[in-house]
Amino acid sequence: MSKISLFIKNLLNFFRFDIWRITEFELSRTRKLLYRLVKIVILSTRVLIKERLSAKASALTYSILFAIVPMFALIIAIGRGFGVEDMIEKSLQSTFIAQANMIPTVMKFVKNYLETTQGGLFIGIGLIILLFSVINFFRQVELSFNAIWKVKKSRSVINQITMYFSAMLVIPVLLVFMSGFSIFISTKLTQTYMYYIWSPLIRFVVYFSPYFINWVVFTIMYMAIPNTKVKFSNALIAGVIAGSAFQVFQVLYINGQVYLARYNVVYGSFAAFPLLLLWLQISCLIVLLGAQISYASQNIQNFEYELDAKNISHRYKNFLNLFVTYIIFKQLQNNGTPLTGYQIANIYKLPIRLVNEALDDLTDVNVIIEVYDEKHRTKSYQPAVDINQLTVKALLEKLESYGSEEFLANKDELLDIFWHKTIELDEHPELLSDELLVKDIV
């Protein structure tokens, strides 16, 4: 084997195995940042390929198409109530400049939708459809983010409605702000003497402002939507990457439409619709990939010793379950506050992946219970049994016997005899002599 081949093989083995066996506790600050970046790239690429992120983006695209007219109608209706309807319409057109051909058609649908609601139908079917469409869209987005973050519990219905409609009230404010900022730059500021002095800087700000706005919007989105606590730094990393990718895609898409003249010849005016689908699909993919980056950045420890954790021995798994139970019980005995999985992992230098698996196992057998903090969106754990009564043997028996058993009973006489003999050996370890052969169990 040549040196180049050997180097490539070692490099691949490092990225596949070795890098995941190096915990962040063992690294210097510089190496920690470098290794973290490499791991995030590997994890995001793996998810993009293996976990069908494009299929999830397609499902989200369908939800957007179903909700786009009611959402625009609600936004414009809110703007009309504040007297800034025209400004919001112009801001929507500038925000979705990549779909300049479709915006007039969509806005026509929106105006028709609003006109039908003025005849008394708004209180009836129109209101129901509008609310259902908007709530369903936001719920689908939240479910997609929760799936990426491995969050099983959604917000309560009241919290969902409060959050969704708070977002609908904030969106018009952001649109008015962006529109007002654009007008200020293009009219008022250009007429001042300072414009000519600072024009290079101002031009840079004008050019850079879409990126900055995207960064802010995406960062807020990655922090607020998942029903778990997302650290600002991790949301910011994803917000900058996804926001920049989204803006670059916008520019490429707008410029690329020039080369789609043949496509327009074939489909005519209908060409705008499949192009809209393509734009929505890729935009949703960018959003979901950003959510995956924020998850990978915050939970990078989950993937330490990943392959080793999949091959963990039964004995070592019992050891970890017993140790985590001991820590949680001791915390209560010492009148300490309940610990989170991250705290246990950090204090005792354990892979968070194995700690979380142990916590799930112990919760399933009702040895510990999960305490969810709605305000901080964190999960901590405390005993679910009397710590002065649970023995080591009882704990191990709970773990061993959890799940379905004897579902093959009465299928075969030898099978039943062998099962009862296995139980007997388990309850009386002294029967397991060194001379007992497998072939002689029955």
Contacts in CASP RR format, 6 or more apart in sequence:
PFRMAT RR
TARGET T0000
AUTHOR 0000-0000-0000
METHOD contacts of the structure
MODEL  1
MSKISLFIKNLLNFFRFDIWRITEFELSRTRKLLYRLVKIVILSTRVLIK
ERLSAKASALTYSILFAIVPMFALIIAIGRGFGVEDMIEKSLQSTFIAQA
NMIPTVMKFVKNYLETTQGGLFIGIGLIILLFSVINFFRQVELSFNAIWK
VKKSRSVINQITMYFSAMLVIPVLLVFMSGFSIFISTKLTQTYMYYIWSP
LIRFVVYFSPYFINWVVFTIMYMAIPNTKVKFSNALIAGVIAGSAFQVFQ
VLYINGQVYLARYNVVYGSFAAFPLLLLWLQISCLIVLLGAQISYASQNI
QNFEYELDAKNISHRYKNFLNLFVTYIIFKQLQNNGTPLTGYQIANIYKL
PIRLVNEALDDLTDVNVIIEVYDEKHRTKSYQPAVDINQLTVKALLEKLE
SYGSEEFLANKDELLDIFWHKTIELDEHPELLSDELLVKDIV
1 9 0 8 1.000
15 38 0 8 1.000
15 42 0 8 1.000
16 307 0 8 1.000
17 307 0 8 1.000
19 35 0 8 1.000
19 38 0 8 1.000
19 39 0 8 1.000
19 42 0 8 1.000
20 39 0 8 1.000
20 303 0 8 1.000
20 304 0 8 1.000
20 305 0 8 1.000
20 306 0 8 1.000
20 307 0 8 1.000
21 304 0 8 1.000
21 305 0 8 1.000
21 308 0 8 1.000
22 35 0 8 1.000
22 304 0 8 1.000
23 301 0 8 1.000
23 304 0 8 1.000
23 349 0 8 1.000
23 351 0 8 1.000
24 32 0 8 1.000
24 35 0 8 1.000
24 36 0 8 1.000
24 300 0 8 1.000
24 301 0 8 1.000
25 349 0 8 1.000
27 35 0 8 1.000
36 297 0 8 1.000
36 300 0 8 1.000
39 296 0 8 1.000
39 300 0 8 1.000
39 303 0 8 1.000
40 293 0 8 1.000
40 296 0 8 1.000
40 297 0 8 1.000
40 300 0 8 1.000
43 292 0 8 1.000
43 296 0 8 1.000
43 300 0 8 1.000
43 303 0 8 1.000
44 289 0 8 1.000
44 290 0 8 1.000
44 292 0 8 1.000
44 293 0 8 1.000
44 296 0 8 1.000
47 53 0 8 1.000
47 148 0 8 1.000
47 292 0 8 1.000
47 296 0 8 1.000
48 54 0 8 1.000
48 289 0 8 1.000
48 292 0 8 1.000
53 285 0 8 1.000
53 288 0 8 1.000
53 289 0 8 1.000
53 292 0 8 1.000
54 281 0 8 1.000
54 285 0 8 1.000
56 144 0 8 1.000
56 147 0 8 1.000
56 284 0 8 1.000
56 288 0 8 1.000
57 281 0 8 1.000
57 282 0 8 1.000
57 284 0 8 1.000
57 285 0 8 1.000
57 287 0 8 1.000
57 288 0 8 1.000
58 281 0 8 1.000
58 284 0 8 1.000
59 140 0 8 1.000
59 144 0 8 1.000
60 140 0 8 1.000
60 141 0 8 1.000
60 144 0 8 1.000
60 284 0 8 1.000
60 287 0 8 1.000
60 288 0 8 1.000
61 277 0 8 1.000
61 280 0 8 1.000
61 281 0 8 1.000
61 284 0 8 1.000
63 136 0 8 1.000
63 137 0 8 1.000
63 140 0 8 1.000
63 141 0 8 1.000
64 137 0 8 1.000
64 280 0 8 1.000
64 284 0 8 1.000
65 277 0 8 1.000
65 280 0 8 1.000
66 133 0 8 1.000
66 136 0 8 1.000
66 137 0 8 1.000
67 133 0 8 1.000
67 134 0 8 1.000
67 136 0 8 1.000
67 137 0 8 1.000
68 106 0 8 1.000
69 106 0 8 1.000
69 109 0 8 1.000
69 110 0 8 1.000
69 113 0 8 1.000
70 113 0 8 1.000
70 129 0 8 1.000
70 130 0 8 1.000
70 133 0 8 1.000
70 134 0 8 1.000
71 133 0 8 1.000
71 134 0 8 1.000
71 137 0 8 1.000
71 168 0 8 1.000
72 92 0 8 1.000
72 106 0 8 1.000
72 107 0 8 1.000
72 110 0 8 1.000
73 110 0 8 1.000
73 113 0 8 1.000
73 114 0 8 1.000
73 117 0 8 1.000
73 130 0 8 1.000
74 130 0 8 1.000
74 134 0 8 1.000
74 168 0 8 1.000
75 88 0 8 1.000
75 92 0 8 1.000
75 168 0 8 1.000
75 171 0 8 1.000
75 172 0 8 1.000
75 175 0 8 1.000
76 85 0 8 1.000
76 88 0 8 1.000
76 89 0 8 1.000
76 110 0 8 1.000
76 114 0 8 1.000
77 114 0 8 1.000
78 168 0 8 1.000
78 169 0 8 1.000
78 172 0 8 1.000
79 85 0 8 1.000
79 88 0 8 1.000
79 172 0 8 1.000
79 176 0 8 1.000
82 172 0 8 1.000
84 172 0 8 1.000
84 176 0 8 1.000
87 175 0 8 1.000
87 176 0 8 1.000
87 179 0 8 1.000
87 180 0 8 1.000
88 172 0 8 1.000
88 175 0 8 1.000
88 176 0 8 1.000
88 179 0 8 1.000
89 107 0 8 1.000
90 179 0 8 1.000
91 175 0 8 1.000
91 176 0 8 1.000
91 178 0 8 1.000
91 179 0 8 1.000
91 182 0 8 1.000
92 103 0 8 1.000
92 107 0 8 1.000
92 175 0 8 1.000
93 100 0 8 1.000
93 103 0 8 1.000
93 107 0 8 1.000
94 178 0 8 1.000
94 179 0 8 1.000
94 182 0 8 1.000
95 175 0 8 1.000
95 178 0 8 1.000
96 102 0 8 1.000
96 103 0 8 1.000
97 250 0 8 1.000
97 254 0 8 1.000
98 250 0 8 1.000
98 253 0 8 1.000
98 254 0 8 1.000
98 279 0 8 1.000
99 272 0 8 1.000
99 276 0 8 1.000
99 279 0 8 1.000
101 272 0 8 1.000
102 272 0 8 1.000
102 273 0 8 1.000
102 276 0 8 1.000
105 272 0 8 1.000
116 122 0 8 1.000
116 126 0 8 1.000
117 126 0 8 1.000
117 127 0 8 1.000
117 130 0 8 1.000
134 164 0 8 1.000
134 168 0 8 1.000
135 160 0 8 1.000
135 161 0 8 1.000
135 164 0 8 1.000
138 160 0 8 1.000
138 163 0 8 1.000
138 164 0 8 1.000
138 167 0 8 1.000
139 160 0 8 1.000
139 164 0 8 1.000
141 225 0 8 1.000
142 154 0 8 1.000
142 155 0 8 1.000
142 160 0 8 1.000
142 225 0 8 1.000
142 226 0 8 1.000
142 227 0 8 1.000
143 154 0 8 1.000
144 288 0 8 1.000
144 291 0 8 1.000
145 222 0 8 1.000
145 225 0 8 1.000
145 226 0 8 1.000
145 291 0 8 1.000
146 152 0 8 1.000
146 154 0 8 1.000
146 226 0 8 1.000
146 227 0 8 1.000
146 228 0 8 1.000
148 226 0 8 1.000
148 288 0 8 1.000
148 291 0 8 1.000
148 292 0 8 1.000
148 295 0 8 1.000
149 226 0 8 1.000
149 227 0 8 1.000
149 228 0 8 1.000
149 230 0 8 1.000
149 291 0 8 1.000
149 295 0 8 1.000
150 295 0 8 1.000
151 226 0 8 1.000
151 227 0 8 1.000
151 228 0 8 1.000
153 227 0 8 1.000
153 372 0 8 1.000
154 160 0 8 1.000
154 227 0 8 1.000
155 163 0 8 1.000
155 227 0 8 1.000
163 224 0 8 1.000
174 217 0 8 1.000
178 213 0 8 1.000
181 209 0 8 1.000
185 202 0 8 1.000
185 205 0 8 1.000
185 206 0 8 1.000
189 195 0 8 1.000
189 202 0 8 1.000
195 202 0 8 1.000
210 247 0 8 1.000
210 250 0 8 1.000
211 243 0 8 1.000
211 244 0 8 1.000
211 247 0 8 1.000
214 239 0 8 1.000
214 243 0 8 1.000
214 244 0 8 1.000
214 246 0 8 1.000
214 247 0 8 1.000
215 236 0 8 1.000
215 239 0 8 1.000
215 240 0 8 1.000
215 243 0 8 1.000
215 244 0 8 1.000
217 243 0 8 1.000
218 238 0 8 1.000
218 239 0 8 1.000
218 240 0 8 1.000
218 242 0 8 1.000
218 243 0 8 1.000
218 246 0 8 1.000
218 287 0 8 1.000
218 290 0 8 1.000
219 232 0 8 1.000
219 235 0 8 1.000
219 236 0 8 1.000
219 238 0 8 1.000
219 239 0 8 1.000
219 240 0 8 1.000
220 235 0 8 1.000
221 239 0 8 1.000
221 287 0 8 1.000
222 230 0 8 1.000
222 234 0 8 1.000
222 235 0 8 1.000
222 238 0 8 1.000
222 239 0 8 1.000
222 242 0 8 1.000
222 290 0 8 1.000
222 291 0 8 1.000
222 294 0 8 1.000
223 230 0 8 1.000
223 232 0 8 1.000
223 235 0 8 1.000
225 291 0 8 1.000
226 291 0 8 1.000
227 377 0 8 1.000
228 377 0 8 1.000
229 376 0 8 1.000
229 377 0 8 1.000
229 378 0 8 1.000
230 294 0 8 1.000
230 298 0 8 1.000
231 298 0 8 1.000
233 297 0 8 1.000
234 294 0 8 1.000
234 297 0 8 1.000
234 298 0 8 1.000
235 294 0 8 1.000
237 293 0 8 1.000
237 294 0 8 1.000
237 297 0 8 1.000
238 290 0 8 1.000
238 291 0 8 1.000
238 293 0 8 1.000
238 294 0 8 1.000
238 297 0 8 1.000
239 290 0 8 1.000
239 294 0 8 1.000
241 290 0 8 1.000
241 293 0 8 1.000
242 286 0 8 1.000
242 287 0 8 1.000
242 289 0 8 1.000
242 290 0 8 1.000
242 293 0 8 1.000
243 286 0 8 1.000
245 286 0 8 1.000
245 289 0 8 1.000
246 283 0 8 1.000
246 286 0 8 1.000
246 287 0 8 1.000
249 282 0 8 1.000
249 283 0 8 1.000
249 286 0 8 1.000
253 279 0 8 1.000
257 275 0 8 1.000
260 271 0 8 1.000
260 275 0 8 1.000
263 271 0 8 1.000
263 275 0 8 1.000
264 271 0 8 1.000
267 274 0 8 1.000
296 303 0 8 1.000
299 352 0 8 1.000
301 342 0 8 1.000
301 345 0 8 1.000
301 351 0 8 1.000
301 352 0 8 1.000
301 353 0 8 1.000
302 352 0 8 1.000
302 353 0 8 1.000
302 356 0 8 1.000
303 353 0 8 1.000
304 351 0 8 1.000
304 352 0 8 1.000
304 353 0 8 1.000
305 351 0 8 1.000
305 353 0 8 1.000
305 354 0 8 1.000
306 353 0 8 1.000
309 351 0 8 1.000
309 353 0 8 1.000
309 354 0 8 1.000
309 357 0 8 1.000
312 354 0 8 1.000
317 357 0 8 1.000
317 358 0 8 1.000
318 396 0 8 1.000
318 399 0 8 1.000
320 350 0 8 1.000
320 354 0 8 1.000
320 355 0 8 1.000
320 357 0 8 1.000
320 358 0 8 1.000
321 358 0 8 1.000
321 361 0 8 1.000
321 362 0 8 1.000
321 395 0 8 1.000
321 399 0 8 1.000
322 392 0 8 1.000
322 395 0 8 1.000
322 396 0 8 1.000
323 348 0 8 1.000
323 358 0 8 1.000
324 344 0 8 1.000
324 355 0 8 1.000
324 358 0 8 1.000
324 359 0 8 1.000
324 362 0 8 1.000
325 362 0 8 1.000
325 367 0 8 1.000
325 368 0 8 1.000
325 395 0 8 1.000
327 339 0 8 1.000
327 344 0 8 1.000
327 348 0 8 1.000
328 338 0 8 1.000
328 339 0 8 1.000
328 362 0 8 1.000
328 368 0 8 1.000
328 381 0 8 1.000
328 382 0 8 1.000
328 383 0 8 1.000
329 383 0 8 1.000
329 387 0 8 1.000
329 390 0 8 1.000
331 337 0 8 1.000
331 338 0 8 1.000
331 339 0 8 1.000
331 382 0 8 1.000
332 338 0 8 1.000
332 382 0 8 1.000
332 383 0 8 1.000
332 387 0 8 1.000
333 387 0 8 1.000
337 380 0 8 1.000
338 371 0 8 1.000
338 380 0 8 1.000
338 381 0 8 1.000
338 382 0 8 1.000
339 347 0 8 1.000
339 380 0 8 1.000
339 381 0 8 1.000
340 378 0 8 1.000
340 379 0 8 1.000
340 380 0 8 1.000
340 381 0 8 1.000
341 352 0 8 1.000
341 355 0 8 1.000
341 356 0 8 1.000
341 359 0 8 1.000
341 379 0 8 1.000
341 380 0 8 1.000
341 381 0 8 1.000
342 352 0 8 1.000
344 350 0 8 1.000
344 355 0 8 1.000
345 351 0 8 1.000
345 352 0 8 1.000
345 355 0 8 1.000
359 368 0 8 1.000
359 370 0 8 1.000
359 381 0 8 1.000
361 399 0 8 1.000
361 402 0 8 1.000
362 368 0 8 1.000
362 381 0 8 1.000
363 369 0 8 1.000
363 370 0 8 1.000
363 381 0 8 1.000
364 402 0 8 1.000
365 398 0 8 1.000
365 399 0 8 1.000
365 402 0 8 1.000
366 384 0 8 1.000
366 385 0 8 1.000
366 398 0 8 1.000
367 383 0 8 1.000
367 384 0 8 1.000
367 385 0 8 1.000
367 390 0 8 1.000
367 395 0 8 1.000
367 398 0 8 1.000
368 381 0 8 1.000
368 382 0 8 1.000
368 383 0 8 1.000
368 384 0 8 1.000
369 381 0 8 1.000
369 382 0 8 1.000
369 383 0 8 1.000
369 384 0 8 1.000
370 379 0 8 1.000
370 380 0 8 1.000
370 381 0 8 1.000
371 379 0 8 1.000
371 380 0 8 1.000
371 381 0 8 1.000
371 382 0 8 1.000
372 378 0 8 1.000
372 379 0 8 1.000
373 379 0 8 1.000
373 380 0 8 1.000
400 426 0 8 1.000
406 419 0 8 1.000
408 415 0 8 1.000
409 416 0 8 1.000
409 419 0 8 1.000
410 416 0 8 1.000
414 442 0 8 1.000
417 442 0 8 1.000
418 441 0 8 1.000
418 442 0 8 1.000
421 441 0 8 1.000
421 442 0 8 1.000
422 441 0 8 1.000
424 431 0 8 1.000
425 431 0 8 1.000
425 432 0 8 1.000
425 441 0 8 1.000
END
